[in-house]
Amino acid sequence: MDSSVTASLPKQEAVTLANQLGGDVLTKLKAVKQDLTAKEQAAEEERQAKLAFERKQREKNKSFEELLNEYGDKRSKF
């Protein structure tokens, strides 16, 4: 559609994509968008949990030498 034609139409007569699709289709599209957003969020949370688990496993499996190099000799009172 030409922008000059759209600009000349009054606000009430301007055709929008929502009007062309109809309420039912628009509702379905919004539901699909929410579903995809929820799936993406769940995947990101799962990825973060996996990274935290792997980090914990690496820390747990460190050798004495790696721990000594990382934390050093701090000479605590204990």
GINOR-V95441 format. One record per pair of residues at least 24 apart in sequence whose ideal C-beta (glycine too) atoms are under 7 Angstrom apart, sorted by the first residue. I is the first residue (numbers start at 1). J is the second residue. D is the distance in whole Angstrom. If there is no record, write none. Layout:
BEGIN
i: {I	I}
j: {J	J}
d: {D	D}
END
This chain:
BEGIN
none
END
